[in-house]
């Protein structure tokens, strides 16, 4: 009996020692960390400078585009339609991004005002909602699209206003010759008082060396442009 009790006590001691951490084992246990699952990104048709164009938006726009072609009786290859729609969405994204870069935003007040204007032009809010339904818009998608187009239209105006309406131009003629000696001979005639136009017609009876009017950076020969 004493031996049996001793064996039980020994086993109990071994169990306790097995449960105690061993020397130098502190910090070796793998910590349990909780991770928050991230939402899966919606499928994209394209990305423009980091801005994604949703595949669902592209598909819906394709439906509108093809419906418009069908209504007009126009047949177009699917690849051409796809390119036209994607190009439009990309251009829209570029303009919206440019407007945002200039700190331009369409606030809710501006959006509501524009919606009311469209409703008035359409014959009332019900008429506008009917048009939205016919063109695969719900209220949210219509508001989002309208907000983008308002920003894009503003940006287009900024770009257009920055383009000059006039440019420095020159009206020029040229005389083309085959050798430097011939060019020097022409130069001597010009220095002697012969009209450039007269000489030009001698070398080019059809056009007289006419280059027309052109601004800077138009000609493919920088040296000729600089001389002009």
C-alpha positions as protocol buffer text, in pm:
chain_id: "A"
residue {
  index: 1
  type: UNK
  ca { x: 0 y: 0 z: 0 }
}
residue {
  index: 2
  type: UNK
  ca { x: 283 y: 236 z: 85 }
}
residue {
  index: 3
  type: UNK
  ca { x: 446 y: 165 z: -251 }
}
residue {
  index: 4
  type: UNK
  ca { x: 116 y: 226 z: -431 }
}
residue {
  index: 5
  type: UNK
  ca { x: 65 y: 558 z: -256 }
}
residue {
  index: 6
  type: UNK
  ca { x: 420 y: 655 z: -339 }
}
residue {
  index: 7
  type: UNK
  ca { x: 365 y: 572 z: -707 }
}
residue {
  index: 8
  type: UNK
  ca { x: 46 y: 780 z: -718 }
}
residue {
  index: 9
  type: UNK
  ca { x: 221 y: 1076 z: -554 }
}
residue {
  index: 10
  type: UNK
  ca { x: 512 y: 1044 z: -800 }
}
residue {
  index: 11
  type: UNK
  ca { x: 277 y: 1042 z: -1099 }
}
residue {
  index: 12
  type: UNK
  ca { x: 96 y: 1349 z: -960 }
}
residue {
  index: 13
  type: UNK
  ca { x: 430 y: 1530 z: -920 }
}
residue {
  index: 14
  type: UNK
  ca { x: 526 y: 1442 z: -1280 }
}
residue {
  index: 15
  type: UNK
  ca { x: 193 y: 1577 z: -1407 }
}
residue {
  index: 16
  type: UNK
  ca { x: 243 y: 1905 z: -1220 }
}
residue {
  index: 17
  type: UNK
  ca { x: 600 y: 1943 z: -1347 }
}
residue {
  index: 18
  type: UNK
  ca { x: 483 y: 1882 z: -1703 }
}
residue {
  index: 19
  type: UNK
  ca { x: 233 y: 2167 z: -1670 }
}
residue {
  index: 20
  type: UNK
  ca { x: 492 y: 2415 z: -1539 }
}
residue {
  index: 21
  type: UNK
  ca { x: 670 y: 2633 z: -1798 }
}
residue {
  index: 22
  type: UNK
  ca { x: 1026 y: 2527 z: -1866 }
}
residue {
  index: 23
  type: UNK
  ca { x: 1312 y: 2764 z: -1803 }
}
residue {
  index: 24
  type: UNK
  ca { x: 1374 y: 2986 z: -2102 }
}
residue {
  index: 25
  type: UNK
  ca { x: 1038 y: 2909 z: -2259 }
}
residue {
  index: 26
  type: UNK
  ca { x: 880 y: 3243 z: -2170 }
}
residue {
  index: 27
  type: UNK
  ca { x: 759 y: 3438 z: -2475 }
}
residue {
  index: 28
  type: UNK
  ca { x: 786 y: 3139 z: -2708 }
}
residue {
  index: 29
  type: UNK
  ca { x: 416 y: 3071 z: -2721 }
}
residue {
  index: 30
  type: UNK
  ca { x: 241 y: 3194 z: -3037 }
}
residue {
  index: 31
  type: UNK
  ca { x: 8 y: 3482 z: -2949 }
}
residue {
  index: 32
  type: UNK
  ca { x: -346 y: 3460 z: -3074 }
}
residue {
  index: 33
  type: UNK
  ca { x: -436 y: 3774 z: -3272 }
}
residue {
  index: 34
  type: UNK
  ca { x: -773 y: 3873 z: -3397 }
}
residue {
  index: 35
  type: UNK
  ca { x: -788 y: 3992 z: -3759 }
}
residue {
  index: 36
  type: UNK
  ca { x: -1066 y: 4195 z: -3907 }
}
residue {
  index: 37
  type: UNK
  ca { x: -1167 y: 4056 z: -4246 }
}
residue {
  index: 38
  type: UNK
  ca { x: -1136 y: 4304 z: -4529 }
}
residue {
  index: 39
  type: UNK
  ca { x: -1411 y: 4347 z: -4783 }
}
residue {
  index: 40
  type: UNK
  ca { x: -1345 y: 4200 z: -5126 }
}
residue {
  index: 41
  type: UNK
  ca { x: -1301 y: 4474 z: -5386 }
}
residue {
  index: 42
  type: UNK
  ca { x: -1575 y: 4497 z: -5643 }
}
residue {
  index: 43
  type: UNK
  ca { x: -1468 y: 4394 z: -5996 }
}
residue {
  index: 44
  type: UNK
  ca { x: -1322 y: 4682 z: -6198 }
}
residue {
  index: 45
  type: UNK
  ca { x: -1341 y: 4746 z: -6571 }
}
residue {
  index: 46
  type: UNK
  ca { x: -1041 y: 4981 z: -6560 }
}
residue {
  index: 47
  type: UNK
  ca { x: -835 y: 5205 z: -6334 }
}
residue {
  index: 48
  type: UNK
  ca { x: -759 y: 5570 z: -6405 }
}
residue {
  index: 49
  type: UNK
  ca { x: -479 y: 5716 z: -6191 }
}
residue {
  index: 50
  type: UNK
  ca { x: -583 y: 5496 z: -5901 }
}
residue {
  index: 51
  type: UNK
  ca { x: -955 y: 5557 z: -5946 }
}
residue {
  index: 52
  type: UNK
  ca { x: -1147 y: 5242 z: -6030 }
}
residue {
  index: 53
  type: UNK
  ca { x: -1424 y: 5220 z: -6288 }
}
residue {
  index: 54
  type: UNK
  ca { x: -1666 y: 4959 z: -6164 }
}
residue {
  index: 55
  type: UNK
  ca { x: -1738 y: 4673 z: -6400 }
}
residue {
  index: 56
  type: UNK
  ca { x: -2108 y: 4705 z: -6312 }
}
residue {
  index: 57
  type: UNK
  ca { x: -2104 y: 5073 z: -6417 }
}
residue {
  index: 58
  type: UNK
  ca { x: -1936 y: 4981 z: -6745 }
}
residue {
  index: 59
  type: UNK
  ca { x: -2189 y: 4707 z: -6815 }
}
residue {
  index: 60
  type: UNK
  ca { x: -2482 y: 4936 z: -6740 }
}
residue {
  index: 61
  type: UNK
  ca { x: -2338 y: 5208 z: -6961 }
}
residue {
  index: 62
  type: UNK
  ca { x: -2292 y: 4953 z: -7239 }
}
residue {
  index: 63
  type: UNK
  ca { x: -2663 y: 4867 z: -7215 }
}
residue {
  index: 64
  type: UNK
  ca { x: -2756 y: 5236 z: -7248 }
}
residue {
  index: 65
  type: UNK
  ca { x: -2518 y: 5284 z: -7540 }
}
residue {
  index: 66
  type: UNK
  ca { x: -2641 y: 4980 z: -7731 }
}
residue {
  index: 67
  type: UNK
  ca { x: -3004 y: 5074 z: -7666 }
}
residue {
  index: 68
  type: UNK
  ca { x: -2937 y: 5421 z: -7810 }
}
residue {
  index: 69
  type: UNK
  ca { x: -2774 y: 5269 z: -8120 }
}
residue {
  index: 70
  type: UNK
  ca { x: -3069 y: 5035 z: -8169 }
}
residue {
  index: 71
  type: UNK
  ca { x: -3315 y: 5323 z: -8139 }
}
residue {
  index: 72
  type: UNK
  ca { x: -3122 y: 5514 z: -8406 }
}
residue {
  index: 73
  type: UNK
  ca { x: -3098 y: 5205 z: -8627 }
}
residue {
  index: 74
  type: UNK
  ca { x: -2717 y: 5204 z: -8614 }
}
residue {
  index: 75
  type: UNK
  ca { x: -2527 y: 4875 z: -8625 }
}
residue {
  index: 76
  type: UNK
  ca { x: -2185 y: 4866 z: -8462 }
}
residue {
  index: 77
  type: UNK
  ca { x: -1932 y: 4596 z: -8380 }
}
residue {
  index: 78
  type: UNK
  ca { x: -1931 y: 4493 z: -8014 }
}
residue {
  index: 79
  type: UNK
  ca { x: -1560 y: 4575 z: -7986 }
}
residue {
  index: 80
  type: UNK
  ca { x: -1621 y: 4928 z: -8118 }
}
residue {
  index: 81
  type: UNK
  ca { x: -1908 y: 4980 z: -7875 }
}
residue {
  index: 82
  type: UNK
  ca { x: -1697 y: 4855 z: -7587 }
}
residue {
  index: 83
  type: UNK
  ca { x: -1412 y: 5091 z: -7676 }
}
residue {
  index: 84
  type: UNK
  ca { x: -1647 y: 5389 z: -7714 }
}
residue {
  index: 85
  type: UNK
  ca { x: -1809 y: 5329 z: -7375 }
}
residue {
  index: 86
  type: UNK
  ca { x: -1483 y: 5263 z: -7192 }
}
residue {
  index: 87
  type: UNK
  ca { x: -1320 y: 5570 z: -7349 }
}
residue {
  index: 88
  type: UNK
  ca { x: -1611 y: 5785 z: -7233 }
}
residue {
  index: 89
  type: UNK
  ca { x: -1590 y: 5650 z: -6878 }
}
residue {
  index: 90
  type: UNK
  ca { x: -1213 y: 5701 z: -6871 }
}
residue {
  index: 91
  type: UNK
  ca { x: -1243 y: 6059 z: -6999 }
}
residue {
  index: 92
  type: UNK
  ca { x: -1511 y: 6125 z: -6738 }
}
residue {
  index: 93
  type: UNK
  ca { x: -1286 y: 5989 z: -6461 }
}
residue {
  index: 94
  type: UNK
  ca { x: -993 y: 6200 z: -6581 }
}
residue {
  index: 95
  type: UNK
  ca { x: -1200 y: 6518 z: -6578 }
}
residue {
  index: 96
  type: UNK
  ca { x: -1349 y: 6443 z: -6236 }
}
residue {
  index: 97
  type: UNK
  ca { x: -1003 y: 6370 z: -6092 }
}
residue {
  index: 98
  type: UNK
  ca { x: -870 y: 6695 z: -6240 }
}
residue {
  index: 99
  type: UNK
  ca { x: -1160 y: 6889 z: -6086 }
}
residue {
  index: 100
  type: UNK
  ca { x: -1091 y: 6729 z: -5748 }
}
residue {
  index: 101
  type: UNK
  ca { x: -722 y: 6821 z: -5780 }
}
residue {
  index: 102
  type: UNK
  ca { x: -835 y: 7184 z: -5809 }
}
residue {
  index: 103
  type: UNK
  ca { x: -1053 y: 7142 z: -5499 }
}
residue {
  index: 104
  type: UNK
  ca { x: -1376 y: 7168 z: -5695 }
}
residue {
  index: 105
  type: UNK
  ca { x: -1664 y: 6970 z: -5550 }
}
residue {
  index: 106
  type: UNK
  ca { x: -2033 y: 6949 z: -5631 }
}
residue {
  index: 107
  type: UNK
  ca { x: -2210 y: 6989 z: -5297 }
}
residue {
  index: 108
  type: UNK
  ca { x: -2561 y: 6866 z: -5222 }
}
residue {
  index: 109
  type: UNK
  ca { x: -2711 y: 7211 z: -5275 }
}
residue {
  index: 110
  type: UNK
  ca { x: -2565 y: 7240 z: -5625 }
}
residue {
  index: 111
  type: UNK
  ca { x: -2681 y: 6888 z: -5705 }
}
residue {
  index: 112
  type: UNK
  ca { x: -3038 y: 6952 z: -5589 }
}
residue {
  index: 113
  type: UNK
  ca { x: -3054 y: 7275 z: -5787 }
}
residue {
  index: 114
  type: UNK
  ca { x: -2942 y: 7096 z: -6104 }
}
residue {
  index: 115
  type: UNK
  ca { x: -3192 y: 6813 z: -6052 }
}
residue {
  index: 116
  type: UNK
  ca { x: -3473 y: 7065 z: -6014 }
}
residue {
  index: 117
  type: UNK
  ca { x: -3363 y: 7235 z: -6336 }
}
residue {
  index: 118
  type: UNK
  ca { x: -3363 y: 6904 z: -6521 }
}
residue {
  index: 119
  type: UNK
  ca { x: -3705 y: 6819 z: -6383 }
}
residue {
  index: 120
  type: UNK
  ca { x: -3842 y: 7153 z: -6502 }
}
residue {
  index: 121
  type: UNK
  ca { x: -3689 y: 7104 z: -6847 }
}
residue {
  index: 122
  type: UNK
  ca { x: -3828 y: 6748 z: -6863 }
}
residue {
  index: 123
  type: UNK
  ca { x: -4183 y: 6847 z: -6775 }
}
residue {
  index: 124
  type: UNK
  ca { x: -4180 y: 6772 z: -6404 }
}
residue {
  index: 125
  type: UNK
  ca { x: -4019 y: 6539 z: -6154 }
}
residue {
  index: 126
  type: UNK
  ca { x: -4235 y: 6244 z: -6256 }
}
residue {
  index: 127
  type: UNK
  ca { x: -4125 y: 6288 z: -6616 }
}
residue {
  index: 128
  type: UNK
  ca { x: -3763 y: 6294 z: -6503 }
}
residue {
  index: 129
  type: UNK
  ca { x: -3810 y: 5979 z: -6296 }
}
residue {
  index: 130
  type: UNK
  ca { x: -3973 y: 5811 z: -6595 }
}
residue {
  index: 131
  type: UNK
  ca { x: -3669 y: 5900 z: -6809 }
}
residue {
  index: 132
  type: UNK
  ca { x: -3439 y: 5764 z: -6538 }
}
residue {
  index: 133
  type: UNK
  ca { x: -3629 y: 5435 z: -6534 }
}
residue {
  index: 134
  type: UNK
  ca { x: -3621 y: 5407 z: -6913 }
}
residue {
  index: 135
  type: UNK
  ca { x: -3244 y: 5459 z: -6909 }
}
residue {
  index: 136
  type: UNK
  ca { x: -3156 y: 5211 z: -6633 }
}
residue {
  index: 137
  type: UNK
  ca { x: -3101 y: 5469 z: -6356 }
}
residue {
  index: 138
  type: UNK
  ca { x: -3224 y: 5449 z: -6001 }
}
residue {
  index: 139
  type: UNK
  ca { x: -3219 y: 5762 z: -5788 }
}
residue {
  index: 140
  type: UNK
  ca { x: -2880 y: 5689 z: -5631 }
}
residue {
  index: 141
  type: UNK
  ca { x: -2698 y: 5603 z: -5955 }
}
residue {
  index: 142
  type: UNK
  ca { x: -2855 y: 5904 z: -6127 }
}
residue {
  index: 143
  type: UNK
  ca { x: -2736 y: 6140 z: -5854 }
}
residue {
  index: 144
  type: UNK
  ca { x: -2385 y: 5992 z: -5855 }
}
residue {
  index: 145
  type: UNK
  ca { x: -2357 y: 6013 z: -6233 }
}
residue {
  index: 146
  type: UNK
  ca { x: -2497 y: 6367 z: -6242 }
}
residue {
  index: 147
  type: UNK
  ca { x: -2250 y: 6478 z: -5974 }
}
residue {
  index: 148
  type: UNK
  ca { x: -1961 y: 6341 z: -6182 }
}
residue {
  index: 149
  type: UNK
  ca { x: -2083 y: 6507 z: -6501 }
}
residue {
  index: 150
  type: UNK
  ca { x: -2125 y: 6841 z: -6324 }
}
residue {
  index: 151
  type: UNK
  ca { x: -1764 y: 6824 z: -6205 }
}
residue {
  index: 152
  type: UNK
  ca { x: -1646 y: 6712 z: -6550 }
}
residue {
  index: 153
  type: UNK
  ca { x: -1835 y: 6995 z: -6721 }
}
residue {
  index: 154
  type: UNK
  ca { x: -1678 y: 7248 z: -6485 }
}
residue {
  index: 155
  type: UNK
  ca { x: -1333 y: 7108 z: -6561 }
}
residue {
  index: 156
  type: UNK
  ca { x: -1397 y: 7121 z: -6935 }
}
residue {
  index: 157
  type: UNK
  ca { x: -1484 y: 7488 z: -6897 }
}
residue {
  index: 158
  type: UNK
  ca { x: -1158 y: 7549 z: -6712 }
}
residue {
  index: 159
  type: UNK
  ca { x: -958 y: 7377 z: -6986 }
}
residue {
  index: 160
  type: UNK
  ca { x: -1134 y: 7564 z: -7266 }
}
residue {
  index: 161
  type: UNK
  ca { x: -1091 y: 7900 z: -7095 }
}
residue {
  index: 162
  type: UNK
  ca { x: -717 y: 7835 z: -7067 }
}
residue {
  index: 163
  type: UNK
  ca { x: -678 y: 7772 z: -7442 }
}
residue {
  index: 164
  type: UNK
  ca { x: -580 y: 8091 z: -7626 }
}
residue {
  index: 165
  type: UNK
  ca { x: -814 y: 8205 z: -7902 }
}
residue {
  index: 166
  type: UNK
  ca { x: -530 y: 8355 z: -8106 }
}
residue {
  index: 167
  type: UNK
  ca { x: -178 y: 8242 z: -8189 }
}
residue {
  index: 168
  type: UNK
  ca { x: 124 y: 8399 z: -8355 }
}
residue {
  index: 169
  type: UNK
  ca { x: 146 y: 8275 z: -8715 }
}
residue {
  index: 170
  type: UNK
  ca { x: 358 y: 8340 z: -9021 }
}
residue {
  index: 171
  type: UNK
  ca { x: 289 y: 8309 z: -9393 }
}
residue {
  index: 172
  type: UNK
  ca { x: 586 y: 8154 z: -9568 }
}
residue {
  index: 173
  type: UNK
  ca { x: 720 y: 8019 z: -9897 }
}
residue {
  index: 174
  type: UNK
  ca { x: 1011 y: 7787 z: -9951 }
}
residue {
  index: 175
  type: UNK
  ca { x: 1259 y: 7724 z: -10229 }
}
residue {
  index: 176
  type: UNK
  ca { x: 1391 y: 7369 z: -10239 }
}
residue {
  index: 177
  type: UNK
  ca { x: 1718 y: 7302 z: -10417 }
}
residue {
  index: 178
  type: UNK
  ca { x: 1941 y: 6996 z: -10452 }
}
residue {
  index: 179
  type: UNK
  ca { x: 2280 y: 7138 z: -10359 }
}
residue {
  index: 180
  type: UNK
  ca { x: 2449 y: 7405 z: -10151 }
}
residue {
  index: 181
  type: UNK
  ca { x: 2591 y: 7566 z: -10462 }
}
residue {
  index: 182
  type: UNK
  ca { x: 2243 y: 7606 z: -10607 }
}
residue {
  index: 183
  type: UNK
  ca { x: 2119 y: 7749 z: -10276 }
}
residue {
  index: 184
  type: UNK
  ca { x: 2402 y: 8007 z: -10281 }
}
residue {
  index: 185
  type: UNK
  ca { x: 2308 y: 8100 z: -10636 }
}
residue {
  index: 186
  type: UNK
  ca { x: 1948 y: 8162 z: -10529 }
}
residue {
  index: 187
  type: UNK
  ca { x: 2070 y: 8365 z: -10232 }
}
residue {
  index: 188
  type: UNK
  ca { x: 2278 y: 8588 z: -10459 }
}
residue {
  index: 189
  type: UNK
  ca { x: 1973 y: 8655 z: -10676 }
}
residue {
  index: 190
  type: UNK
  ca { x: 1771 y: 8749 z: -10371 }
}
residue {
  index: 191
  type: UNK
  ca { x: 2045 y: 8979 z: -10249 }
}
residue {
  index: 192
  type: UNK
  ca { x: 2049 y: 9137 z: -10593 }
}
residue {
  index: 193
  type: UNK
  ca { x: 1683 y: 9227 z: -10553 }
}
residue {
  index: 194
  type: UNK
  ca { x: 1495 y: 8942 z: -10725 }
}
residue {
  index: 195
  type: UNK
  ca { x: 1157 y: 8871 z: -10562 }
}
residue {
  index: 196
  type: UNK
  ca { x: 1146 y: 8559 z: -10344 }
}
residue {
  index: 197
  type: UNK
  ca { x: 804 y: 8475 z: -10489 }
}
residue {
  index: 198
  type: UNK
  ca { x: 936 y: 8499 z: -10842 }
}
residue {
  index: 199
  type: UNK
  ca { x: 1221 y: 8262 z: -10765 }
}
residue {
  index: 200
  type: UNK
  ca { x: 991 y: 8029 z: -10575 }
}
residue {
  index: 201
  type: UNK
  ca { x: 767 y: 7987 z: -10881 }
}
residue {
  index: 202
  type: UNK
  ca { x: 1071 y: 7910 z: -11091 }
}
residue {
  index: 203
  type: UNK
  ca { x: 1153 y: 7616 z: -10865 }
}
residue {
  index: 204
  type: UNK
  ca { x: 793 y: 7516 z: -10794 }
}
residue {
  index: 205
  type: UNK
  ca { x: 562 y: 7631 z: -11077 }
}
residue {
  index: 206
  type: UNK
  ca { x: 263 y: 7457 z: -10920 }
}
residue {
  index: 207
  type: UNK
  ca { x: 248 y: 7615 z: -10573 }
}
residue {
  index: 208
  type: UNK
  ca { x: 534 y: 7866 z: -10571 }
}
residue {
  index: 209
  type: UNK
  ca { x: 673 y: 7698 z: -10258 }
}
residue {
  index: 210
  type: UNK
  ca { x: 359 y: 7792 z: -10065 }
}
residue {
  index: 211
  type: UNK
  ca { x: 365 y: 7680 z: -9699 }
}
residue {
  index: 212
  type: UNK
  ca { x: 59 y: 7879 z: -9596 }
}
residue {
  index: 213
  type: UNK
  ca { x: 0 y: 8016 z: -9247 }
}
residue {
  index: 214
  type: UNK
  ca { x: 129 y: 7817 z: -8950 }
}
residue {
  index: 215
  type: UNK
  ca { x: 201 y: 7871 z: -8579 }
}
residue {
  index: 216
  type: UNK
  ca { x: 507 y: 7761 z: -8386 }
}
residue {
  index: 217
  type: UNK
  ca { x: 568 y: 7386 z: -8336 }
}
residue {
  index: 218
  type: UNK
  ca { x: 362 y: 7310 z: -8649 }
}
residue {
  index: 219
  type: UNK
  ca { x: 639 y: 7237 z: -8902 }
}
residue {
  index: 220
  type: UNK
  ca { x: 831 y: 6913 z: -8885 }
}
residue {
  index: 221
  type: UNK
  ca { x: 1161 y: 7093 z: -8961 }
}
residue {
  index: 222
  type: UNK
  ca { x: 1258 y: 7301 z: -8655 }
}
residue {
  index: 223
  type: UNK
  ca { x: 1532 y: 7489 z: -8845 }
}
residue {
  index: 224
  type: UNK
  ca { x: 1288 y: 7602 z: -9115 }
}
residue {
  index: 225
  type: UNK
  ca { x: 1035 y: 7705 z: -8852 }
}
residue {
  index: 226
  type: UNK
  ca { x: 1295 y: 7904 z: -8661 }
}
residue {
  index: 227
  type: UNK
  ca { x: 1404 y: 8081 z: -8977 }
}
residue {
  index: 228
  type: UNK
  ca { x: 1040 y: 8165 z: -9054 }
}
